[in-house]
Amino acid sequence: MSAVLRTVNRVLVGLAGLILLAVGGAVLAVGFDAPAPSWWVHQGPHDVLLSNAERTRWRDAGWWWPVVIAALAVLLLLALWWLVAVVRRRRLTEVLVDTGDGEGASLRGRALETVLAQEADRVDGVEWAGARLTGRRDAPAARVRLILAPHVDPGTALHDFTTQALTHARESANLSSLPAEVHLQGVKHRAERVS
């Protein structure tokens, strides 16, 4: 998760929590007949949330409902964006490489993904390969998708990928381990005619 998204996430969760705590506490206090806070719009447990005058105040204004609907639509879109941004798996932007001098270096995640996919593409029987890094900078993991030629043994292709491309990527980035989740799929082809 990027630093900006982390900051936005924390601010939004903090604001939502503070608002819910303040409003919930005020409703609870008024419900138990405690003195209402000065900023609270209702003063007693028998007070209604919206009076008839408040509910029908803007009914005749032509701009009221489009503004309400637009505001709610914007809030819904922002909430959906936030949910998708928080839930979806992020790509690893860089990998920390141990150089042996105590300092370390950073390797661009996309560069390692590209090299891993290109080497996987060269494995016998692999028609197409794609790679994506997940995890942390100091403990990356790979998600790899291999599309195999029609007559290739998946076990052999997986073994060749693991011993060649994956091992080379792990050794070149000087990683102690590089766990990988590999999805194998056969390429679609027309049925062959048997005579």
C-alpha positions in Angstrom: 0.0 0.0 0.0 1.5 3.4 -1.0 2.2 6.0 1.7 -0.4 8.4 0.3 -3.1 5.7 0.5 -2.0 4.7 4.0 -2.3 8.3 5.1 -5.7 8.7 3.5 -6.9 5.5 5.0 -5.8 6.4 8.5 -7.3 9.9 8.2 -10.7 8.6 6.9 -10.9 5.9 9.5 -10.0 8.3 12.3 -12.5 10.9 11.1 -15.3 8.3 10.8 -14.5 7.0 14.2 -14.5 10.4 15.8 -17.8 11.4 14.2 -19.5 8.1 15.1 -18.2 8.3 18.7 -19.4 11.9 19.1 -22.8 11.3 17.5 -23.3 8.0 19.2 -22.3 9.3 22.6 -24.6 12.3 22.3 -27.6 10.1 21.3 -26.9 7.8 24.2 -26.5 10.6 26.6 -29.8 12.3 25.5 -31.5 8.9 25.5 -30.6 8.4 29.2 -32.0 11.9 29.9 -28.6 13.4 30.6 -28.1 17.0 29.6 -27.6 17.3 25.9 -24.4 18.8 24.6 -24.7 22.4 23.5 -24.0 21.5 19.8 -26.6 18.7 19.7 -29.9 19.6 17.9 -32.2 17.6 20.2 -32.6 18.3 23.9 -34.5 15.3 25.3 -35.3 11.6 24.9 -38.8 12.3 23.5 -37.5 14.8 20.9 -37.8 13.6 17.3 -34.9 13.3 15.0 -36.5 15.3 12.2 -39.6 17.4 12.7 -42.3 17.9 10.0 -41.0 21.4 9.3 -37.4 20.1 8.9 -38.4 17.2 6.7 -40.6 19.3 4.3 -38.4 22.5 4.4 -36.8 22.0 0.9 -39.5 19.9 -0.7 -40.6 22.7 -3.1 -37.0 23.8 -4.1 -36.2 22.4 -7.5 -32.4 22.1 -6.7 -32.8 20.2 -3.4 -33.2 16.6 -4.6 -30.6 16.8 -7.4 -28.0 18.1 -4.9 -28.8 15.5 -2.3 -28.6 12.7 -4.9 -25.4 14.1 -6.4 -23.8 14.4 -2.9 -24.8 10.8 -2.0 -23.5 9.5 -5.3 -20.1 11.2 -4.7 -20.0 9.8 -1.2 -20.8 6.3 -2.6 -18.1 6.6 -5.3 -15.5 7.7 -2.7 -16.5 4.9 -0.4 -16.2 2.3 -3.2 -12.8 3.8 -4.3 -11.6 3.6 -0.7 -12.8 0.0 -0.3 -11.2 -1.2 -3.5 -8.0 0.6 -2.7 -7.8 -1.0 0.7 -8.8 -4.5 -0.3 -6.9 -5.1 -3.6 -3.4 -6.5 -3.5 -0.8 -4.0 -4.2 2.2 -4.5 -6.5 5.5 -4.4 -4.8 7.3 -1.3 -6.0 10.8 -2.2 -4.9 12.7 -5.1 -3.5 15.5 -4.7 -0.9 18.7 -6.3 -2.0 21.3 -7.3 0.6 24.6 -6.1 -0.9 26.6 -7.4 2.1 27.9 -4.0 3.2 25.1 -3.3 5.6 23.5 -0.6 3.4 21.6 -2.7 0.9 20.2 -1.5 -2.4 16.7 -1.3 -3.8 15.6 -3.0 -7.0 12.5 -1.9 -8.9 9.8 -4.4 -8.5 8.6 -4.0 -12.1 12.1 -4.7 -13.4 12.3 -8.0 -11.5 8.7 -8.9 -12.6 9.7 -8.2 -16.3 12.9 -10.3 -16.0 11.1 -13.2 -14.3 8.3 -13.2 -16.9 10.8 -13.0 -19.8 12.8 -15.9 -18.4 9.7 -17.9 -17.7 8.6 -17.3 -21.3 11.8 -19.0 -22.5 11.0 -22.2 -20.6 10.2 -25.1 -23.0 6.4 -25.3 -23.6 5.5 -21.9 -22.1 3.6 -19.8 -24.7 3.2 -16.8 -22.4 4.2 -15.8 -18.9 3.3 -13.0 -16.5 4.7 -12.2 -13.1 3.7 -10.0 -10.2 5.5 -9.3 -7.0 3.6 -9.1 -3.7 4.6 -9.1 -0.1 7.1 -6.8 1.7 10.3 -5.2 0.4 12.5 -7.5 2.4 10.3 -10.6 1.9 8.9 -10.6 -1.6 6.7 -13.3 -3.1 5.8 -13.9 -6.8 2.5 -14.6 -8.4 3.2 -16.1 -11.8 0.8 -17.1 -14.6 2.0 -19.5 -17.2 0.1 -20.4 -20.4 1.3 -23.7 -21.7 1.4 -25.2 -25.2 -1.1 -27.9 -25.9 1.1 -31.0 -25.5 3.3 -29.9 -22.6 3.4 -31.8 -19.3 2.5 -29.3 -16.6 4.7 -30.9 -14.0 7.8 -30.7 -16.3 7.0 -27.0 -17.2 6.6 -26.2 -13.5 9.8 -27.9 -12.6 11.7 -26.2 -15.3 10.3 -22.8 -14.3 11.2 -23.3 -10.7 14.7 -24.6 -11.3 15.5 -22.0 -14.0 13.7 -18.7 -14.0 12.6 -18.6 -10.4 16.0 -19.7 -9.0 17.8 -17.2 -11.2 15.6 -14.4 -10.1 16.1 -15.3 -6.4 19.9 -15.6 -6.8 20.3 -12.4 -8.9 18.3 -10.4 -6.3 20.3 -12.1 -3.5 17.1 -13.2 -1.7 17.1 -16.0 0.8 13.8 -17.2 -0.6 11.3 -16.2 -3.2 8.0 -18.1 -2.7 5.9 -18.3 -5.8 2.2 -19.0 -6.5 2.1 -20.4 -10.0 -1.1 -20.6 -12.1 -0.9 -23.0 -15.1 -3.3 -22.7 -18.0 -3.3 -24.5 -21.3 -3.5 -22.5 -24.5 -6.8 -22.8 -26.3 -6.5 -24.7 -29.5 -8.7 -26.4 -32.1 -9.4 -30.1 -31.7 -7.1 -32.2 -33.9 -8.7 -34.6 -36.4 -7.9 -38.2 -35.9 -7.9 -40.5 -39.0 
